[in-house]
Amino acid sequence: MKKTDILIIGAGPCGLFTVFEAGLLKLKCHLVDSLPQAGGQCAEIYPKKSIYDIPGIPSILAGDLVGNLMEQIAPFKPEFTLGERAEKIEKLADDSFLLTTNRGTKINAPVIAIAGGLGCFEPRKPPIENLVRFEDKGVEYIIKDPEFYRKKRVVISGGGDSALDWTIFLADVADEVMLVHRRQQFRGALDSVEKVHQLAKDGRINLLTDAQAVGLNGNGVLTDVIIRHKTKGEFVQPADHFVPLFGLSPKLGPIADWGLNITKNAIEVNTLDYSTNVPGVYAIGDINSYPGKLKLILCGFHEATIMVQSAFKHIYPEKKLSFKYTTVNGVEGF
Ligand SMILES: Cc1cc2nc3c(=O)[nH]c(=O)nc-3n(C[C@H](O)[C@H](O)[C@H](O)COP(=O)(O)OP(=O)(O)OC[C@H]3O[C@@H](n4cnc5c(N)ncnc54)[C@H](O)[C@@H]3O)c2cc1C
């Protein structure tokens, strides 16, 4: 059984930054994430997109932000258990918690910080009979690296920001891009909708509204997408990739069964210290809920900073906590 001071569930940006703030208080952290890599949504959903609202950093690729956070927390030597889902939490006689993952790893800590974001997220899949057969053989639900599509024929399906953004991005990368959407109106940002219409007008993408993908062909790997159009009927579109971008269905997963107060798939917290209704269990980042909550990285960073102060007092009720600036002590000084 492994032991740590703060057991962090979720290695997204907020979970990662917790390690830094905890490190300043000499608290050790262990992070558990069901994904095989750290970074949460930034690494899994949009690593190549720029973020513009991290204070002091005018623009940074989401993947680079994760890289920087990993560098920033390295001096505090966090431990990681990746590719394993936090499944069960038990309270032990000494008031500490024992977490068991779906692969049987056991970690003991006096404090649990849930930074589970959207939970264990699953992509929403279109109802195409043989879709699963082509997963990773031409069908992807998340675009991780646009270079993967260089000189390829891509059919994107969806009407939200992801579908619009990637259509715009891949217009410069792929050989052919077709955007298929079952309605005429898009749900995404107006600016992106205008860009997509302009690209279609310029002949740089193929835009098909009132249409949907209804089947896939291929022998081992994808060769065509079968598309049904409201007036033109069904036709076969040759394609190397079919990327349905219908969003992620947020599933809290096992977290929902841990006796926490949950509203609309988020954990209720006290904004005094981001504690939950279970003493010793905190929730920060996208997974928590309180009046005025904004699901932004910078808000999660703030929550992590406040939360570790309370975690320290929970672990060491007798010890005095003295507040220090990093400019005075550096990182090694802590
Ligand atoms: C396309 C897009 C663009 C965005 N742009 C911006 C932006 O410009 N600025 C901004 O501030 N925010 C932006 N966001 C939002 C931002 O990404 C989130 O606010 C941020 O990722 C939340 O961080 P987090 O650490 O709370 O959770 P997440 O990043 O969601 O990470 C949570 C992690 O917890 C893991 N997890 C969940 N349950 C379990 C479990 N039971 N066991 C193990 N692991 C578990 C998940 O696998 C995941 O890795 C954007 C989001 C998207 C989708």
The ligand as a Gaussian input file, in Angstrom:
#p B3LYP/6-31G(d) Opt

LIG

0 1
 C      -12.014000      22.623000     -26.368000
 C      -11.815000      23.250000     -25.009000
 C      -11.230000      24.485000     -24.914000
 C      -11.025000      25.076000     -23.670000
 N      -10.432000      26.304000     -23.593000
 C      -10.172000      26.851000     -22.382000
 C       -9.533000      28.121000     -22.267000
 O       -9.225000      28.771000     -23.266000
 N       -9.288000      28.608000     -21.001000
 C       -9.636000      27.930000     -19.862000
 O       -9.356000      28.404000     -18.766000
 N      -10.264000      26.727000     -19.958000
 C      -10.543000      26.185000     -21.169000
 N      -11.191000      24.980000     -21.253000
 C      -11.624000      24.350000     -19.994000
 C      -10.432000      23.697000     -19.270000
 O       -9.804000      22.756000     -20.113000
 C      -10.932000      23.063000     -18.006000
 O      -11.442000      24.074000     -17.161000
 C       -9.787000      22.355000     -17.285000
 O       -9.259000      21.313000     -18.060000
 C      -10.278000      21.804000     -15.954000
 O       -9.185000      21.191000     -15.349000
 P       -9.378000      20.060000     -14.261000
 O       -7.990000      19.724000     -13.805000
 O      -10.391000      20.485000     -13.283000
 O      -10.053000      18.831000     -15.034000
 P       -9.706000      18.024000     -16.365000
 O       -8.783000      18.766000     -17.248000
 O      -11.016000      17.615000     -16.910000
 O       -8.952000      16.738000     -15.812000
 C       -9.654000      15.825000     -14.991000
 C       -8.942000      14.487000     -15.015000
 O       -9.565000      13.642000     -14.035000
 C       -9.560000      12.308000     -14.517000
 N      -10.572000      11.540000     -13.785000
 C      -11.897000      11.805000     -13.630000
 N      -12.480000      10.868000     -12.856000
 C      -11.498000       9.994000     -12.518000
 C      -11.461000       8.788000     -11.731000
 N      -12.547000       8.299000     -11.104000
 N      -10.276000       8.139000     -11.623000
 C       -9.135000       8.613000     -12.233000
 N       -9.132000       9.728000     -12.985000
 C      -10.283000      10.412000     -13.109000
 C       -9.867000      12.477000     -16.002000
 O       -9.397000      11.368000     -16.746000
 C       -9.074000      13.769000     -16.343000
 O       -7.794000      13.503000     -16.850000
 C      -11.419000      24.395000     -22.477000
 C      -12.016000      23.133000     -22.580000
 C      -12.220000      22.568000     -23.816000
 C      -12.878000      21.212000     -23.910000

